[in-house]
């Protein structure tokens, strides 16, 4: 499954639009960048970032896309 689709499936029901998902590689480490917006067009706050990060992180753990 593509990461953009995976992120959208778990975050849209929570009221977030996924704008971008990119994966960067630095040595043996990978870094996932997730850009979101709120579907209600309110400002994205730190609580939104924490919630989206936690939920998408759990989905990444479940999918294990980086063996």
C-alpha positions in Angstrom: 0.0 0.0 0.0 1.2 3.5 -0.8 2.0 5.6 2.2 -0.1 8.5 1.0 -3.1 6.2 0.8 -2.4 4.7 4.1 -2.1 8.1 5.8 -5.3 9.3 4.2 -7.3 6.2 5.3 -6.4 6.7 9.0 -6.3 10.5 9.2 -9.3 11.7 7.1 -11.8 10.1 9.5 -10.2 12.2 12.2 -10.7 15.4 10.2 -7.3 15.8 8.5 -6.4 16.1 4.8 -3.1 14.6 3.9 -1.1 16.9 1.7 2.2 15.1 1.3 4.0 12.0 2.5 7.7 11.7 1.7 10.4 9.4 2.9 14.0 10.6 3.3 17.0 8.4 3.8 20.1 9.4 5.8 22.5 6.5 6.1 20.5 3.5 7.5 17.8 5.7 8.9 14.5 6.7 7.2 12.5 9.9 8.1 8.9 10.2 7.1 7.6 13.7 6.5 3.8 14.0 6.8 2.1 17.3 5.8 -1.5 17.7 6.9 -4.3 20.3 6.9 -7.6 20.3 8.7 -10.7 19.5 6.8 -12.6 22.2 8.7 -10.0 24.7 7.5 -9.1 25.8 11.0 -5.4 26.3 11.8 -3.4 23.1 12.4 -2.1 23.3 16.0 0.5 21.3 17.9 -2.2 19.0 19.3 -3.2 18.2 15.7 0.4 17.4 14.8 0.8 15.2 17.8 -2.5 13.3 17.1 -1.7 12.8 13.4 1.8 11.7 14.1 0.7 9.2 16.7 -2.1 7.7 14.6 0.0 7.5 11.4 3.0 6.1 13.4 0.8 3.3 14.7 -0.4 2.6 11.1 3.3 2.5 10.0 4.0 0.0 12.8 1.1 -2.1 11.6 2.0 -2.0 7.9 5.8 -2.3 8.4 6.6 -0.7 5.1 10.3 -0.6 5.8 11.6 -4.1 6.4 
